[in-house]
Amino acid sequence: MARITGDVCAVNYPPKVYGRTAEEVERVCQGVVERIFRDRDGLIRSGVNGRTMRPLEEKDAPDRPGGQGCYTECAGTPRRFRAVWLNYENAGQASGKYIRAMLAKAAVARDPRALARARRTFQALVFLWNNVAEQHSYGRGWMPKPYAGPRDVAEQFECSVDQYADITLGLDAFHRAAASPAERQTIKEMVLSFADWWMEHDYTAGYMGYCCYWKRLEYAHPIGYFLYLNALAYSFLPKRKYLDAFNQWMEISGGLSAPKKQVCINGNGLALECLQRLIELRPERRAHWRLCARVCLDNMIALSQKKYNYPRTRVRMQLNGYLAHHLVAAHAIFPGEGIEKRIAELLASYRKREDFYHLSRGLKLSDLDPRVAGGDYRNTFWAEGHICWLNAYWSLKRPAEQEP
């Protein structure tokens, strides 16, 4: 009999069944994020070993010595972290999304604990930002993937635009909804440091051992993000350099309004979220932002209907939560189109623990791409599935006028 991916959990928590109702699932998702994914410094880990529900250790991936065969085999991180990369690969994204989810919950449920969780996560991002400035040769504004955890970042030379995007969106939302005057000042300094860092490095950075020259790529998410980042920076400090940078990205923004190289749901979804903010930051271009948002939405839906939602590696991942999360932005941009019904359907697809593994369950091991078949990846339990679910759930309950 062919072996297939399944629920491999060997501990008592999380429960096998999260609940029969959305309210029951919400309570478990909330507890899981805090009990399993929150690290000692307040940052939200992206993944854990799905068998032990503890952070991955090298011994959990004996088939990946020194990261051999991993996506991170040539990554700019010491070898001892290459097989445990999914502990923190998306920590910035998970943390940024979680801030927004908790702000939505605080607004709807009037729950002070949700606001406290958002603030603790914000403080963890500040902790990471300051540690990088003190330890790393790249200086302030560099936000690497903290594969060794947020305390030890000097040797981490990997990052991606999607991490910056979710961090910035989270900081921006916290700035508008809950930050104190001192926190707002810190957020302004963080955002300006991001804009300066990318500008000074010509929008180029390393990822998985490759040099990503983002201005040369027609992906939706870097274009959407760098337009949003520079528009936000200019709103904080109206210097000509941020306006010039914004206009530079406008000149190469074809990937937002034309269906080219739209290879994943998350890329289109992040662009949608940035476009939602651009409608507010640069309303004089509203018609253009809506046109771009329509293209990204159509691409995202089309990709979600394909058998392999990561077609280059023929991988099927559990992305219903991501899709629900991104559709929240689409619903805000295009109200009255029934998008909220689709979000509710996606949320209803999550009822069991097995629904929250990064790689979908029920796949034949022999069919897996070698890059996801190893102990570093195959059975990783994933934070963002829980956080995306929480954000979509509470955002659906939130009146439009309450959105930060």
C-alpha positions in Angstrom: 0.0 0.0 0.0 1.3 3.4 -1.0 2.2 5.6 2.0 0.5 9.0 2.2 0.8 12.1 4.2 -1.3 12.1 7.3 -1.8 13.5 10.8 1.4 12.4 12.6 0.8 14.2 15.9 1.9 12.1 18.9 1.0 14.5 21.7 -2.2 15.6 23.3 -2.4 19.1 22.1 -3.7 20.5 19.8 -6.9 18.3 19.8 -7.5 16.1 16.8 -10.8 17.8 16.2 -10.9 21.6 16.7 -14.6 21.9 16.7 -17.9 21.5 14.9 -18.6 25.2 14.8 -16.6 28.2 13.8 -16.7 29.5 17.3 -15.1 26.3 18.6 -12.5 26.3 15.9 -11.6 30.0 16.7 -11.0 29.2 20.4 -8.6 26.4 19.5 -6.8 28.4 16.8 -6.2 31.2 19.3 -4.8 28.8 21.9 -2.6 27.0 19.4 -0.9 30.2 18.3 -0.1 31.3 21.8 0.9 27.8 23.2 2.7 26.4 20.2 3.9 29.1 18.0 4.7 32.0 20.3 8.5 32.0 21.1 10.1 33.2 24.3 10.7 36.7 22.7 7.1 37.1 21.6 7.7 36.4 17.9 5.4 34.0 16.1 7.2 31.0 14.7 6.1 29.9 11.3 6.2 26.1 11.9 6.9 23.3 14.3 7.4 19.5 14.0 3.9 18.1 13.5 4.8 15.0 15.5 6.0 16.7 18.6 4.5 20.2 18.2 7.9 21.5 19.2 10.4 23.5 17.0 12.2 21.4 14.5 15.6 20.1 15.5 18.3 18.7 13.2 17.6 15.2 14.4 14.1 15.5 13.1 15.5 15.7 9.5 18.2 13.0 9.4 17.7 12.8 5.6 18.8 16.5 5.3 22.4 16.6 6.7 23.5 20.2 6.6 20.4 21.1 4.7 21.2 18.8 1.8 18.2 18.6 -0.5 16.3 21.4 1.2 15.2 24.6 -0.4 17.8 26.2 1.9 20.7 24.0 0.7 22.5 27.1 -0.7 20.9 29.7 1.6 22.8 32.5 3.3 22.5 30.9 6.8 24.9 28.6 8.7 24.5 25.0 7.8 23.2 24.1 11.2 20.0 26.0 10.6 19.3 24.8 7.0 17.3 21.8 8.0 15.2 23.6 10.6 14.4 26.6 8.5 10.7 26.3 8.7 10.7 27.2 12.4 11.3 30.8 11.4 11.0 30.9 7.6 7.7 32.9 7.7 8.0 34.3 11.2 7.9 37.9 10.0 4.8 37.1 7.9 3.1 35.1 10.7 3.8 37.9 13.2 2.6 40.7 10.9 -0.6 38.8 10.1 -1.2 38.0 13.7 -1.1 41.7 14.7 -3.9 42.3 12.2 -5.9 39.3 13.3 -5.7 40.4 16.9 -6.7 44.0 16.1 -9.7 42.7 14.2 -10.6 40.5 17.2 -10.1 43.4 19.7 -12.4 45.7 17.6 -15.2 43.1 17.3 -15.0 41.2 20.6 -13.8 44.2 22.7 -11.3 41.7 24.2 -8.3 43.5 25.9 -6.4 40.2 25.7 -6.4 40.4 21.9 -5.0 43.9 22.0 -2.3 42.8 24.4 -1.4 39.9 22.0 -1.1 42.4 19.1 1.1 44.7 21.2 3.4 41.8 22.4 3.8 40.7 18.7 4.6 44.3 17.7 7.2 44.5 20.5 8.8 41.3 19.2 9.2 42.8 15.7 10.8 45.9 17.3 13.1 43.5 19.2 14.1 41.8 16.0 14.6 45.1 14.1 16.8 46.5 16.9 18.9 43.3 17.2 19.6 43.4 13.4 20.7 47.0 13.6 23.1 46.1 16.4 24.4 42.8 15.1 24.2 42.7 11.3 26.6 44.1 8.8 23.7 45.1 6.6 22.5 47.6 9.2 19.2 49.1 10.2 16.3 48.3 7.9 17.4 44.8 7.0 14.9 42.3 8.3 16.3 38.8 7.6 14.5 35.6 8.2 15.7 34.8 11.8 16.5 31.1 11.4 18.4 31.1 14.7 15.7 33.1 16.4 15.4 36.8 16.9 18.3 37.1 19.4 21.0 35.8 17.1 20.7 37.4 13.6 24.3 38.4 12.7 24.7 35.5 10.2 21.3 35.6 8.6 21.4 36.8 5.0 18.1 35.6 3.7 14.9 37.5 3.2 12.0 37.9 0.8 9.6 40.6 -0.1 6.6 38.8 1.3 8.1 38.9 4.8 8.6 42.7 4.5 5.1 43.1 3.2 3.3 41.3 6.0 5.5 43.0 8.6 4.8 46.5 7.1 1.1 45.8 6.8 1.0 44.7 10.5 3.0 47.7 11.7 0.8 50.0 9.6 -2.4 48.6 11.0 -1.1 48.8 14.6 0.0 52.4 14.0 -3.5 53.4 12.9 -5.5 51.4 15.4 -3.7 50.9 18.7 -0.2 52.4 19.0 0.8 55.0 21.6 2.6 58.1 20.5 5.9 56.5 21.3 4.9 53.3 19.4 3.8 55.4 16.4 7.2 57.1 16.3 9.0 53.7 16.4 6.8 52.4 13.6 7.6 55.4 11.5 11.3 54.8 12.0 10.9 51.2 11.1 9.0 51.8 7.9 11.4 54.6 6.9 14.4 52.3 7.5 12.8 49.6 5.3 12.2 52.1 2.5 15.8 53.5 2.8 17.4 50.0 3.0 15.7 48.8 -0.2 16.3 52.0 -2.0 20.0 52.0 -1.1 20.4 48.3 -2.2 18.5 49.0 -5.5 15.7 46.6 -4.4 18.0 43.6 -4.5 18.5 40.9 -1.9 19.4 37.3 -1.5 16.9 34.5 -1.1 17.7 30.8 -1.0 21.1 31.4 -2.4 19.9 33.5 -5.3 20.2 37.2 -6.0 16.7 38.5 -6.4 16.7 41.7 -8.4 13.1 42.6 -7.8 12.9 45.5 -10.3 13.5 43.0 -13.1 10.7 40.6 -12.1 7.1 41.1 -13.1 5.7 39.5 -10.0 2.7 41.2 -8.4 3.8 41.2 -4.8 7.2 43.1 -5.1 5.6 45.7 -7.3 2.6 46.1 -5.0 4.7 46.2 -1.9 7.3 48.7 -3.1 4.6 51.0 -4.3 2.9 50.7 -1.0 6.1 51.0 1.1 7.2 54.2 -0.6 3.7 55.7 -0.5 3.6 54.9 3.2 7.1 56.3 3.9 6.1 59.5 2.1 3.0 59.8 4.2 5.3 59.6 7.3 8.0 61.9 5.9 7.3 63.8 2.7 10.8 63.7 1.3 11.3 63.8 -2.5 13.3 60.5 -2.5 10.2 58.5 -1.4 8.1 60.2 -4.1 10.7 59.5 -6.7 10.9 55.9 -5.6 7.2 55.6 -5.8 7.2 57.0 -9.4 10.0 54.7 -10.4 7.9 51.7 -9.4 4.9 53.1 -11.2 7.0 53.1 -14.4 7.6 49.3 -14.0 4.3 48.3 -12.6 3.1 46.3 -15.5 3.0 43.1 -13.5 0.1 44.5 -11.4 -2.2 45.2 -14.3 -1.2 42.4 -16.8 -1.5 38.6 -16.1 2.2 37.8 -16.3 4.3 35.5 -14.1 1.5 35.2 -11.5 2.8 32.0 -10.1 1.2 31.7 -6.6 -1.8 32.6 -4.6 0.1 34.5 -1.9 1.9 36.8 -4.4 -1.4 38.0 -5.8 -3.0 38.1 -2.4 -0.2 40.2 -0.9 -0.5 42.6 -3.8 -4.2 42.9 -3.2 -3.6 43.8 0.4 -1.0 46.5 -0.6 -3.5 47.8 -3.2 -6.2 48.2 -0.5 -3.8 50.5 1.3 -2.7 52.3 -1.8 -6.4 53.2 -2.5 -6.2 55.1 0.8 -2.7 56.5 0.5 -2.8 57.5 -3.1 -6.6 57.9 -3.8 -6.0 60.0 -7.0 -5.0 56.7 -8.7 -8.0 54.8 -7.4 -9.2 53.6 -10.8 -5.8 52.2 -11.6 -5.5 50.4 -8.2 -8.9 48.9 -8.7 -8.0 47.6 -12.1 -4.8 46.0 -10.7 -6.7 44.6 -7.8 -9.2 42.9 -10.2 -6.4 41.3 -12.1 -4.8 40.0 -8.9 -8.1 38.7 -7.6 -8.8 36.9 -10.9 -5.3 35.4 -10.9 -5.6 34.3 -7.3 -9.0 32.6 -7.8 -7.7 30.9 -11.0 -4.6 29.5 -9.2 -6.7 28.3 -6.3 -8.7 26.1 -8.7 -5.6 24.3 -10.1 -4.6 20.8 -8.9 -1.1 22.0 -8.1 -1.3 25.4 -6.4 2.6 25.5 -6.5 2.8 24.4 -10.2 6.6 24.7 -10.6 7.1 22.0 -7.9 3.8 20.2 -8.4 3.0 20.6 -4.8 -0.5 20.9 -3.2 -0.4 22.9 0.0 -3.2 23.8 2.5 -3.9 27.3 1.2 -7.6 27.7 2.0 -6.7 29.9 5.0 -4.4 32.1 2.9 -7.0 32.5 0.3 -9.6 33.5 2.9 -7.2 35.9 4.5 -6.4 37.6 1.1 -10.1 37.7 0.1 -10.7 40.0 3.1 -8.9 42.7 1.2 -10.7 41.8 -2.0 -14.0 42.1 -0.2 -13.0 45.6 1.1 -12.1 46.7 -2.4 -15.1 45.1 -4.2 -18.0 45.1 -1.7 -21.3 43.6 -2.8 -19.8 40.8 -5.0 -20.5 38.0 -2.5 -16.8 37.5 -1.6 -17.8 37.2 2.0 -19.7 34.0 1.2 -16.6 32.4 -0.4 -14.5 33.4 2.7 -17.1 31.7 5.0 -16.9 28.5 2.8 -13.1 28.5 3.1 -13.2 28.9 6.8 -15.7 26.0 7.1 -13.1 23.7 5.4 -11.0 23.8 8.7 -12.3 21.6 11.4 -9.5 19.2 12.3 -5.8 19.3 13.3 -4.8 17.7 10.0 -6.2 20.7 8.1 -3.4 22.9 9.5 -0.3 21.1 8.2 1.7 23.1 5.7 1.7 20.3 3.1 -1.8 18.9 2.4 -2.6 15.6 4.0 -3.6 12.6 1.9 -0.8 13.0 -0.7 1.2 10.0 -1.9 4.8 10.2 -0.6 6.0 8.9 -3.9 4.4 11.8 -5.7 6.1 14.5 -3.6 8.6 16.8 -5.1 12.0 15.9 -3.5 12.2 19.4 -2.0 9.2 18.9 0.1 9.6 15.2 0.8 12.2 15.4 3.5 12.0 15.7 7.3 12.5 19.4 7.1 9.2 20.0 5.3 6.9 17.1 4.9 5.1 17.1 8.3 5.5 20.7 9.4 2.6 22.1 11.4 2.0 25.7 10.2 1.2 28.8 12.1 -0.1 30.9 9.2 -3.0 28.5 8.6 -4.3 29.3 12.1 -3.5 33.0 11.9 -5.1 33.5 8.4 -8.2 31.7 9.7 -8.4 34.0 12.7 -8.0 37.1 10.7 -10.6 36.1 8.1 -13.0 35.0 10.8 -12.8 38.3 12.8 -12.6 40.5 9.8 -15.9 39.1 8.4 -17.5 40.3 11.7 -16.0 43.7 11.5 -18.0 46.6 10.1 -16.2 48.4 7.2 -15.9 51.6 9.2 -13.9 49.8 11.9 -11.1 48.8 9.6 -7.8 50.4 10.5 
